[in-house]
Amino acid sequence: MNYWLFKSEAEVWSWDQQVAKGDEGEEWDGVRNYQARNNMRQMKIGDRGFFYHSRAEKEVVGIVEIIAEAHPDSTIDDTRWECVDIKAIRPFQTPVSLAMCKQDERLKEMVLVNNTRLSVQPVSEAEWKIVCDLGNTDPS
């Protein structure tokens, strides 16, 4: 299994909206960055990801699961852009802020700490466990 982080502005697409989609999940559409798109192309069904509220909150608030691998983004008629489908698995017991990640020496190599603008990014297994621990949340 691989791990990822999905960033969304809460006022555009929030954790609560993702949860409301239930098991049918939702396309992670609208990504217009090649590196983020390429990350989604590597995702497999069953991979897990952090749901991260960007902009104001800047914190991991939940765990999602990939339920459909990369396919054309239905919001645009341009074959360059693809997306995956995700569903909410569980909220974080305690949200984990960007500041907390930056302060934790064990996360100094985490993409989020070093490239806060990338909207879809990989997370190592070790980083996954550390962030889940910081958030008092089961990593499985």
Contacts in CASP RR format, 6 or more apart in sequence:
PFRMAT RR
TARGET T0000
AUTHOR 0000-0000-0000
METHOD contacts of the structure
MODEL  1
MNYWLFKSEAEVWSWDQQVAKGDEGEEWDGVRNYQARNNMRQMKIGDRGF
FYHSRAEKEVVGIVEIIAEAHPDSTIDDTRWECVDIKAIRPFQTPVSLAM
CKQDERLKEMVLVNNTRLSVQPVSEAEWKIVCDLGNTDPS
1 44 0 8 1.000
1 46 0 8 1.000
1 47 0 8 1.000
1 48 0 8 1.000
2 42 0 8 1.000
2 43 0 8 1.000
2 44 0 8 1.000
2 47 0 8 1.000
2 122 0 8 1.000
3 47 0 8 1.000
3 48 0 8 1.000
3 49 0 8 1.000
3 50 0 8 1.000
3 122 0 8 1.000
3 123 0 8 1.000
3 124 0 8 1.000
3 125 0 8 1.000
3 127 0 8 1.000
3 128 0 8 1.000
4 39 0 8 1.000
4 43 0 8 1.000
4 47 0 8 1.000
4 48 0 8 1.000
4 49 0 8 1.000
4 50 0 8 1.000
4 66 0 8 1.000
4 120 0 8 1.000
4 121 0 8 1.000
4 122 0 8 1.000
4 123 0 8 1.000
5 49 0 8 1.000
5 50 0 8 1.000
5 52 0 8 1.000
5 60 0 8 1.000
5 111 0 8 1.000
5 112 0 8 1.000
5 120 0 8 1.000
5 121 0 8 1.000
5 122 0 8 1.000
5 123 0 8 1.000
6 28 0 8 1.000
6 49 0 8 1.000
6 50 0 8 1.000
6 51 0 8 1.000
6 52 0 8 1.000
6 64 0 8 1.000
6 86 0 8 1.000
6 119 0 8 1.000
6 120 0 8 1.000
7 52 0 8 1.000
7 53 0 8 1.000
7 54 0 8 1.000
7 118 0 8 1.000
7 119 0 8 1.000
7 120 0 8 1.000
7 121 0 8 1.000
8 14 0 8 1.000
8 51 0 8 1.000
8 52 0 8 1.000
8 53 0 8 1.000
8 54 0 8 1.000
8 119 0 8 1.000
9 53 0 8 1.000
9 54 0 8 1.000
9 55 0 8 1.000
10 53 0 8 1.000
10 55 0 8 1.000
10 56 0 8 1.000
10 57 0 8 1.000
11 55 0 8 1.000
13 26 0 8 1.000
14 53 0 8 1.000
15 51 0 8 1.000
15 53 0 8 1.000
15 61 0 8 1.000
15 62 0 8 1.000
15 88 0 8 1.000
15 91 0 8 1.000
17 26 0 8 1.000
18 25 0 8 1.000
18 26 0 8 1.000
18 51 0 8 1.000
18 64 0 8 1.000
18 86 0 8 1.000
18 87 0 8 1.000
18 88 0 8 1.000
19 88 0 8 1.000
19 91 0 8 1.000
21 87 0 8 1.000
21 88 0 8 1.000
22 87 0 8 1.000
22 88 0 8 1.000
23 67 0 8 1.000
23 87 0 8 1.000
24 87 0 8 1.000
25 67 0 8 1.000
25 85 0 8 1.000
25 86 0 8 1.000
25 87 0 8 1.000
25 88 0 8 1.000
26 85 0 8 1.000
26 86 0 8 1.000
26 87 0 8 1.000
27 73 0 8 1.000
27 74 0 8 1.000
27 75 0 8 1.000
27 83 0 8 1.000
27 84 0 8 1.000
27 85 0 8 1.000
28 40 0 8 1.000
28 83 0 8 1.000
28 84 0 8 1.000
28 85 0 8 1.000
28 86 0 8 1.000
28 120 0 8 1.000
29 73 0 8 1.000
29 74 0 8 1.000
29 75 0 8 1.000
29 83 0 8 1.000
30 73 0 8 1.000
30 75 0 8 1.000
30 76 0 8 1.000
30 81 0 8 1.000
30 83 0 8 1.000
31 37 0 8 1.000
31 40 0 8 1.000
31 73 0 8 1.000
31 81 0 8 1.000
31 83 0 8 1.000
31 119 0 8 1.000
31 120 0 8 1.000
32 81 0 8 1.000
33 118 0 8 1.000
33 119 0 8 1.000
33 120 0 8 1.000
35 118 0 8 1.000
36 118 0 8 1.000
36 119 0 8 1.000
36 120 0 8 1.000
36 121 0 8 1.000
37 80 0 8 1.000
37 81 0 8 1.000
37 82 0 8 1.000
37 120 0 8 1.000
39 120 0 8 1.000
39 121 0 8 1.000
39 122 0 8 1.000
40 70 0 8 1.000
40 82 0 8 1.000
40 83 0 8 1.000
40 84 0 8 1.000
40 120 0 8 1.000
41 70 0 8 1.000
41 82 0 8 1.000
42 122 0 8 1.000
43 66 0 8 1.000
43 69 0 8 1.000
43 70 0 8 1.000
43 84 0 8 1.000
44 66 0 8 1.000
44 69 0 8 1.000
45 66 0 8 1.000
45 67 0 8 1.000
45 68 0 8 1.000
45 69 0 8 1.000
46 65 0 8 1.000
46 66 0 8 1.000
46 67 0 8 1.000
47 65 0 8 1.000
47 66 0 8 1.000
48 63 0 8 1.000
48 64 0 8 1.000
48 65 0 8 1.000
48 66 0 8 1.000
48 89 0 8 1.000
48 128 0 8 1.000
49 63 0 8 1.000
49 64 0 8 1.000
49 65 0 8 1.000
49 66 0 8 1.000
49 86 0 8 1.000
49 123 0 8 1.000
50 60 0 8 1.000
50 62 0 8 1.000
50 63 0 8 1.000
50 64 0 8 1.000
50 123 0 8 1.000
50 128 0 8 1.000
50 131 0 8 1.000
51 60 0 8 1.000
51 61 0 8 1.000
51 62 0 8 1.000
51 63 0 8 1.000
51 64 0 8 1.000
51 88 0 8 1.000
52 58 0 8 1.000
52 59 0 8 1.000
52 60 0 8 1.000
52 61 0 8 1.000
52 112 0 8 1.000
53 59 0 8 1.000
53 61 0 8 1.000
54 119 0 8 1.000
57 95 0 8 1.000
57 97 0 8 1.000
58 97 0 8 1.000
58 98 0 8 1.000
58 99 0 8 1.000
59 95 0 8 1.000
59 96 0 8 1.000
59 97 0 8 1.000
59 98 0 8 1.000
60 92 0 8 1.000
60 95 0 8 1.000
60 96 0 8 1.000
60 131 0 8 1.000
60 135 0 8 1.000
61 91 0 8 1.000
61 92 0 8 1.000
61 95 0 8 1.000
62 88 0 8 1.000
62 89 0 8 1.000
62 90 0 8 1.000
62 91 0 8 1.000
62 92 0 8 1.000
62 137 0 8 1.000
63 88 0 8 1.000
63 89 0 8 1.000
63 90 0 8 1.000
63 91 0 8 1.000
63 92 0 8 1.000
63 132 0 8 1.000
63 137 0 8 1.000
64 86 0 8 1.000
64 87 0 8 1.000
64 88 0 8 1.000
64 89 0 8 1.000
65 86 0 8 1.000
65 87 0 8 1.000
65 89 0 8 1.000
66 84 0 8 1.000
66 85 0 8 1.000
66 86 0 8 1.000
67 85 0 8 1.000
67 86 0 8 1.000
67 87 0 8 1.000
68 84 0 8 1.000
68 85 0 8 1.000
69 84 0 8 1.000
70 82 0 8 1.000
70 83 0 8 1.000
70 84 0 8 1.000
71 82 0 8 1.000
71 83 0 8 1.000
71 84 0 8 1.000
71 85 0 8 1.000
72 79 0 8 1.000
72 81 0 8 1.000
72 82 0 8 1.000
72 83 0 8 1.000
73 81 0 8 1.000
73 82 0 8 1.000
73 83 0 8 1.000
74 83 0 8 1.000
90 137 0 8 1.000
90 138 0 8 1.000
91 137 0 8 1.000
92 135 0 8 1.000
92 136 0 8 1.000
92 137 0 8 1.000
93 135 0 8 1.000
93 136 0 8 1.000
93 137 0 8 1.000
94 134 0 8 1.000
94 135 0 8 1.000
94 136 0 8 1.000
94 137 0 8 1.000
95 135 0 8 1.000
96 131 0 8 1.000
96 134 0 8 1.000
96 135 0 8 1.000
98 112 0 8 1.000
98 113 0 8 1.000
98 116 0 8 1.000
100 134 0 8 1.000
101 107 0 8 1.000
101 110 0 8 1.000
101 112 0 8 1.000
101 113 0 8 1.000
101 131 0 8 1.000
101 134 0 8 1.000
102 113 0 8 1.000
104 130 0 8 1.000
104 134 0 8 1.000
106 126 0 8 1.000
106 127 0 8 1.000
106 130 0 8 1.000
107 113 0 8 1.000
107 127 0 8 1.000
107 130 0 8 1.000
107 131 0 8 1.000
109 124 0 8 1.000
109 127 0 8 1.000
110 123 0 8 1.000
110 124 0 8 1.000
110 127 0 8 1.000
111 118 0 8 1.000
111 121 0 8 1.000
111 122 0 8 1.000
111 123 0 8 1.000
112 121 0 8 1.000
112 123 0 8 1.000
115 121 0 8 1.000
123 131 0 8 1.000
128 139 0 8 1.000
129 139 0 8 1.000
132 138 0 8 1.000
132 139 0 8 1.000
133 139 0 8 1.000
END
